[in-house]
Amino acid sequence: MQTLILGSSSPFRAEVLKKLGIDFIQHAPDIDESVLEEETAPSLVERLAKQKALAIAKDYPEALIIGSDQVAVIDGKILGKPGNHETAVKQLLSASGKAVTFYTGLALYNAQSLTMHHLVEPFTVHFRSLSEKQIHFYLEQEKPYQCAGSFKSEGLGIALFTKLEGDDPNSLIGLPLIKLIELLNKEGIDVLQLNE
């Protein structure tokens, strides 16, 4: 099998990918992640996922490269990673009692054959009505300042929600494994037959 590269600095995406039992290298891409004028959330994450994979290909021209990017959308506004406590409080206050849709762009680039597979996976989270006290408590516990939407669904963040809607809960962590498995199949890799 070709070398598999996860084009991401996210420790959360790496943990998700480990579930498949595939050997991979993690390499952070260096790209500009600015939103283009008039760009929608799905267009943004799809473009950035592809750009991340292509950026990694410069260093690994024989590899199979996974690129992924995620944003949250609330009331039509794109939310990125909060970066700090104050911004995370604002994000969670604005999400309280509402539905927030996460869009995850996923790209699989075969640098050897120059083949690119890509898609966007939506996932909607319905938030409980949260008090400011609950929000501060949650943020102090998990400090999810590098997570789009200001929470970690794999941890205490699950207590923030009333309902999750989507095909793959891994999407919330930034790497939709069900779709990734489909893309790997297109490249001839069956994760259920890796040792045969």
C-alpha positions, 0 to 999 in steps of 0.5 A: 500500500502507498504511504498514507498521509493525514494532512492535518495538525489535529490530534483529534483527527489522528485519533479518529483515523487510528480507529481504522488500524491503518499505518499513516504519517501525520503532516501539517499542511501550510496553507492560507485558510482565509474565507474567500468573498461570497464563499459558502461554508461547504465550498470553503471546507471542500476547497481547503481540504483539497488544498491541504492534500495538494500542499502535502503532495509537494513533500510526498509525491508518491503518497495517498493524502487525506485532507480535511477541513471543518467549520460550523454554521449558526444562523448562516454565519461561519464559526471557526476555531475560537482560539480563546475562552472569550470567543468560545463563550460567545460561540456557545452562547450563540449556539444555546438552544439552536441547531448548528450545522458542521460541514466537513470537507474531505479529500483523498489525493493520490499524488502518484496518479494525480487522482483527487476524490472529494466531498462535503459531509454535513452534521447537525448538532442541536444544543440545549439551552445553556446558562453562562455558568454552564458554558464557563464550567464546560470550557474550564473542563475541556478547553476546546479552543482549537475545536470548531464550535467550541466543544469536543463531542467525544468528551463532556461536550456531549452534555451540551446537546439534545440531539445529533443528526448525521450519517457519521458521528466522526464527522463532528471530530473532523474526519468522516470515517464512513466516507473516507472508507468509501474514498479509500475503496476507490483507491483499491484499499479495503480496510477490512482486508489490509493484511491479505 
